[in-house]
Amino acid sequence: MRFPLMRNNILRSDLDAVIEHLRQKDPILTNGPNVRAFEEEWSRWLGVKYSVFVNSGASANLLTMAILRLRHPEGGEVIVPPLTWISDVASVLQNGFTPVFADIDPRTLAMDSKKIIARLGDKTRAVFLTHVQGFDGLTDELLAELKRRNIPLIEDVCESHGATHGGRKLGGFGWITNFSFYYAHHMSTIEGGMICTSDESVYQQARMLRSHGMVRESSDPSLREAYQKENPELNPEFIFAYPAYNTRNTEIGGILGRQQLRRLDDIVLRRNRNLDRFLAGIDPEKYRTDFKLEGCSNYAFNLVLRRPDTALVERVMRRMREDGIEFRRGSAGGGNQLRQPYLKGIIPKDHHRQFPETEHIHFFGFYIGNFPDLQEAEVDEICSIVNNV
């Protein structure tokens, strides 16, 4: 591919830092001091009290829903987007909740706030909102209504590191928020994710759930002591509070995260400059350009046909393949999740037809790679290719 989805996201300097660590006589490789330092540095950058480094954004989703289930063993509903990565919806199902879907706002690709509010009810346990492709999916109206009803917001910020709402970083609004450090994202630990919160009890539960449910993973001495007093017949090093998981990351991931975090703000600026050039360059008669850019931290160029046109969309795909432009049809997660086999028997037949904005993205929307070392001339060439279809 001449224009891949990502290029050079792990630099020589990142690898050199890993190599320097490996040159030690007996380097720590599993979860250790670099992981803890990365968690602290990330929390300061984001503006939250606590962060827990895990092995993927999907694991962050899974543990987040497990924590919600600890508060609601009876189950209930979680409002989720039809345009997102599978793990957001799957984590809801895996923890015994019922997903309730709300269609998207075409300017942000996130769930439309009014449609979320219309679906809130007595069984709603949380709103799990994805900030898609770097756009700010929040509105003050939604935040106020959730606060009024005392319904927690969970943010998926996996594609939107550094995006803001009202000047505050996304990921700092939710009860719990999730990030991914997959290779193609704003910054990468190869595979990795982060659970973020300012709730002390959530933090302790996330630490334990990350590591088999072991009480010794808690950083709260009083919590550890309470479990030991309740279970005097058990080895205090091996008390398991929950039937949990192993989603720990490693020291190598921590080192890469610390290296990359230092340049994340600059990465956001470069990505947004590329986006501005792309939107100014594509043909507004063919493609949508009216996205909400305030607070954006662009993940990828969104190429969305202005109107449904099956013949045109086929020509666009053929031309991009011919000219070496890597793309993903359907944008985030392959388009409308409601069309996926894993939801058959869970949602009503043809339920996907009730989400026209998501359906448009599914058939007539793409994302194209944007990354820090993409050059202006390359952006211009991409625009020229898609405009001449």
C-alpha positions in Angstrom: 0.0 0.0 0.0 1.3 3.4 -0.9 -1.0 5.0 1.6 -1.4 2.5 4.6 -3.6 3.0 7.6 -0.5 3.5 9.8 3.2 4.1 9.3 6.1 4.3 11.7 4.1 4.4 14.9 6.9 2.9 16.9 10.1 4.8 16.5 13.7 3.7 16.7 14.0 5.7 20.0 11.2 3.6 21.5 12.9 0.4 20.5 16.2 1.7 21.9 14.6 2.3 25.3 13.3 -1.3 25.3 16.7 -2.7 24.3 18.4 -0.7 27.0 16.1 -2.3 29.5 16.8 -5.8 28.2 20.5 -5.2 28.5 20.3 -5.3 32.3 21.6 -8.4 33.9 18.2 -9.6 35.1 15.5 -7.3 33.7 12.0 -7.4 35.0 9.7 -8.3 32.1 6.3 -8.8 33.6 4.1 -6.1 35.2 6.6 -4.0 37.2 7.8 -0.4 38.0 7.6 0.8 34.4 3.9 -0.2 34.2 3.2 1.6 37.5 5.1 4.7 36.3 3.2 4.7 33.0 -0.1 4.4 34.9 0.8 7.4 37.0 2.1 9.5 34.1 -1.0 8.7 32.0 -3.3 9.7 34.9 -1.6 13.1 35.2 -1.8 13.6 31.4 -5.5 12.7 31.3 -6.5 14.5 34.6 -7.9 11.5 36.5 -6.8 10.0 39.8 -6.2 6.4 38.8 -5.3 4.3 35.7 -4.8 0.5 35.3 -2.7 -0.7 32.4 -4.1 -3.9 30.7 -3.2 -5.9 27.6 -5.8 -4.4 25.2 -8.6 -1.9 24.9 -11.0 -4.9 24.6 -9.8 -6.1 28.0 -10.4 -2.6 29.4 -14.0 -2.9 28.1 -14.4 -6.4 29.6 -13.2 -5.4 33.1 -15.2 -2.2 33.0 -18.4 -4.1 32.4 -17.4 -6.6 35.1 -17.1 -3.8 37.5 -20.5 -2.5 36.5 -21.9 -6.0 37.1 -20.5 -6.0 40.6 -22.8 -3.1 41.3 -25.7 -4.6 39.4 -25.8 -8.3 39.9 -29.4 -8.3 38.7 -28.3 -7.1 35.3 -30.1 -4.5 33.3 -29.6 -2.4 30.1 -26.5 -0.6 28.8 -26.9 1.9 26.0 -24.3 1.2 23.3 -23.6 2.5 19.8 -24.2 0.5 16.6 -21.1 2.1 15.1 -18.2 0.9 17.3 -15.7 -1.9 17.8 -17.2 -5.3 18.7 -15.7 -5.4 22.2 -17.9 -2.6 23.4 -21.0 -4.6 22.7 -19.5 -8.0 23.4 -18.4 -6.9 26.9 -21.9 -5.9 27.7 -23.2 -9.3 26.6 -20.4 -11.2 28.4 -21.3 -9.6 31.7 -25.0 -10.4 31.4 -26.4 -7.0 30.4 -28.8 -6.2 27.6 -27.4 -3.9 24.9 -29.8 -1.1 23.8 -28.7 0.8 20.7 -29.0 4.5 19.7 -28.3 5.8 16.2 -25.4 8.1 15.5 -25.0 11.8 14.8 -23.5 12.1 11.3 -21.3 15.1 12.4 -19.5 13.1 15.2 -20.2 9.4 14.3 -21.0 8.9 18.0 -24.4 8.2 19.4 -26.9 11.1 19.0 -27.4 12.5 22.5 -31.2 13.0 21.9 -31.5 9.4 20.9 -29.6 8.3 23.9 -31.8 10.3 26.2 -34.9 8.9 24.6 -33.8 5.3 25.4 -33.0 6.0 29.1 -35.2 4.0 31.5 -35.6 2.3 34.8 -33.4 -0.6 33.7 -30.6 1.6 32.3 -27.4 0.8 34.2 -24.9 2.9 32.1 -24.4 4.7 28.9 -21.3 3.3 27.1 -20.4 6.0 24.6 -17.7 5.6 21.9 -15.8 8.7 20.7 -15.4 7.6 17.1 -12.4 8.4 15.0 -11.2 11.2 17.2 -14.4 13.2 17.3 -16.0 14.6 20.5 -19.2 12.6 21.1 -20.3 14.4 24.2 -22.9 17.1 24.6 -23.7 19.2 27.6 -27.3 18.1 27.3 -26.3 14.5 27.7 -24.0 15.1 30.6 -26.6 17.1 32.4 -29.3 14.5 31.9 -27.1 11.6 33.1 -26.2 13.6 36.2 -29.9 14.3 36.9 -30.8 10.7 36.6 -27.7 9.4 38.3 -26.8 7.1 35.4 -23.0 6.6 35.0 -21.3 7.4 31.7 -18.6 5.0 30.4 -16.4 6.5 27.7 -14.6 4.5 25.0 -11.7 6.8 24.0 -9.7 4.1 22.2 -9.6 6.1 18.9 -9.6 9.6 20.4 -6.5 10.2 22.6 -6.3 13.8 23.4 -9.7 14.9 22.1 -11.5 17.4 24.3 -15.0 18.6 25.3 -15.2 22.1 26.6 -11.4 22.2 27.0 -11.2 19.0 29.1 -9.8 15.8 27.8 -12.3 13.1 26.8 -11.8 10.2 29.2 -12.1 12.6 32.1 -15.9 12.8 32.1 -16.9 9.2 32.6 -17.3 7.1 35.8 -14.9 4.7 34.0 -13.1 5.3 30.7 -11.2 3.0 28.4 -8.3 3.6 26.0 -6.5 1.4 23.5 -2.8 1.5 22.6 -3.1 -0.8 19.5 -0.5 -0.3 16.8 -2.6 2.0 14.6 -3.9 4.3 17.4 -2.5 7.7 18.4 0.1 6.0 20.5 1.0 2.4 20.8 2.4 -0.2 23.2 2.0 -2.8 20.4 -1.0 -4.2 22.2 -2.4 -2.5 25.3 -5.2 -0.6 27.0 -5.9 1.5 30.0 -8.8 1.7 32.5 -9.2 5.2 34.0 -11.3 6.5 36.8 -11.3 8.8 39.8 -13.4 6.4 41.9 -11.2 4.6 44.5 -13.3 1.5 44.7 -13.3 1.1 40.9 -9.6 1.4 40.9 -9.1 -1.3 43.5 -11.5 -3.6 41.7 -9.8 -3.1 38.4 -6.4 -3.9 39.9 -7.8 -7.2 41.3 -9.8 -8.1 38.2 -6.8 -7.6 36.0 -4.9 -10.2 37.9 -7.1 -13.3 38.6 -9.1 -11.4 41.2 -6.2 -11.6 43.7 -6.6 -9.4 46.8 -2.9 -8.9 47.1 -3.1 -6.8 43.8 -5.1 -4.1 45.7 -3.0 -1.1 46.8 -5.4 -0.5 49.7 -3.9 -2.0 52.9 -7.2 -1.9 54.8 -9.0 -3.8 52.0 -6.3 -6.5 52.0 -6.5 -6.7 55.8 -10.3 -7.1 55.7 -10.2 -10.0 53.3 -7.5 -11.7 55.4 -9.6 -11.3 58.6 -12.6 -12.8 56.8 -10.6 -15.7 55.5 -8.0 -16.7 58.1 -7.7 -20.2 56.8 -6.3 -18.9 53.4 -2.8 -18.0 52.5 -3.0 -14.2 52.4 -1.0 -14.1 49.2 -3.6 -16.2 47.5 -7.0 -14.9 48.3 -9.2 -14.5 45.2 -12.0 -12.0 45.6 -13.6 -12.5 42.1 -13.7 -15.1 39.4 -11.6 -12.9 37.3 -9.1 -12.7 34.4 -5.4 -12.3 33.6 -5.2 -9.1 31.5 -1.9 -7.7 32.8 0.5 -6.0 30.4 4.3 -6.1 30.6 7.3 -3.9 31.4 8.0 -3.6 27.6 4.5 -2.2 27.2 5.1 0.2 30.0 8.4 1.4 28.6 6.8 2.0 25.1 3.9 3.8 26.7 6.1 6.2 28.7 8.2 6.9 25.6 5.2 7.6 23.4 3.3 9.6 25.9 6.0 12.3 25.8 5.1 13.1 22.2 1.4 12.4 22.2 0.3 16.1 22.3 2.4 16.8 19.2 1.0 13.8 17.5 -2.5 15.1 18.0 -1.5 18.5 16.5 -0.1 16.8 13.4 -3.1 14.5 12.9 -5.5 17.5 13.1 -3.4 19.5 10.6 -3.6 16.6 8.2 -7.4 16.3 8.7 -7.9 20.1 8.0 -6.0 19.7 4.8 -7.9 16.6 3.8 -11.4 18.1 4.4 -10.4 21.3 2.5 -9.2 19.1 -0.4 -11.9 16.6 -0.9 -14.9 17.4 -3.2 -17.8 18.6 -1.0 -20.3 17.7 -3.8 -19.3 14.0 -3.5 -18.2 13.7 0.1 -19.3 14.9 3.5 -17.1 17.6 5.1 -19.5 18.9 7.8 -17.9 17.1 10.8 -17.7 18.5 14.3 -14.0 19.6 14.5 -14.1 21.4 17.9 -12.1 19.3 20.3 -11.1 16.8 17.6 -8.0 14.5 17.9 -8.2 12.9 14.5 -7.7 9.1 14.2 -8.4 8.7 10.5 -9.7 10.5 7.4 -13.4 9.9 7.0 -14.5 9.6 3.4 -18.3 9.5 3.4 -20.4 9.8 0.3 -22.8 12.7 0.6 -25.7 10.7 -0.9 -26.3 6.9 -1.3 -24.9 5.8 -4.6 -24.0 2.2 -5.1 -22.3 2.6 -8.4 -20.2 5.5 -7.2 -19.1 3.7 -4.0 -17.9 0.7 -6.1 -15.9 3.0 -8.3 -14.4 4.7 -5.2 -13.3 1.4 -3.7 -11.9 0.2 -7.0 -9.9 3.4 -7.5 -8.5 3.4 -4.0 -7.3 -0.2 -4.4 -5.7 0.6 -7.8 -3.8 3.6 -6.3 -2.7 1.8 -3.2 -4.9 3.6 -0.6 -5.7 1.3 2.3 -9.2 1.8 3.6 -11.8 0.3 5.9 -15.4 0.3 4.6 -18.0 1.0 7.2 -15.6 3.0 9.3 -15.3 1.9 13.0 -15.6 -1.9 13.5 -16.8 -2.7 10.0 -20.0 -0.7 10.0 -23.3 -1.5 11.6 -22.8 -3.9 14.5 -26.5 -4.9 14.3 -25.8 -6.7 11.1 -23.1 -9.0 12.7 -23.7 -12.7 13.2 -22.9 -12.6 17.0 -26.1 -10.5 17.6 -28.5 -12.9 15.7 -31.1 -14.2 18.2 -30.3 -11.4 20.6 -31.8 -8.5 18.7 -35.0 -8.6 16.6 -34.7 -9.5 12.9 -34.1 -6.5 10.6 -33.4 -4.3 13.7 -30.5 -2.7 11.8 -33.0 -0.9 9.5 -34.0 1.4 12.4 -30.6 3.1 12.3 -30.4 4.9 9.0 -27.4 7.1 9.9 -25.3 4.1 10.8 -26.6 2.2 7.7 -25.3 5.1 5.5 -21.8 4.7 7.0 -22.0 1.0 6.7 -22.4 1.1 2.9 -21.1 4.5 1.9 -18.4 5.4 4.5 -14.7 4.7 4.8 -11.8 5.6 6.8 -8.3 6.2 5.4 -5.0 6.3 7.3 -3.9 9.5 9.0 -0.6 9.5 11.0 2.1 11.9 12.1 4.6 11.4 9.3 2.0 11.6 6.5 3.2 14.5 4.3 1.1 17.3 2.8 1.8 16.2 -0.7 0.5 12.7 0.2 -2.7 14.2 1.6 -3.1 16.2 -1.6 -2.6 13.1 -3.7 -5.2 11.2 -1.8 -7.7 14.0 -2.3 -6.9 14.1 -6.0 -7.5 10.3 -6.3 -10.8 10.3 -4.6 -12.0 13.5 -6.3 -11.3 12.1 -9.8 -13.5 9.1 -9.3 
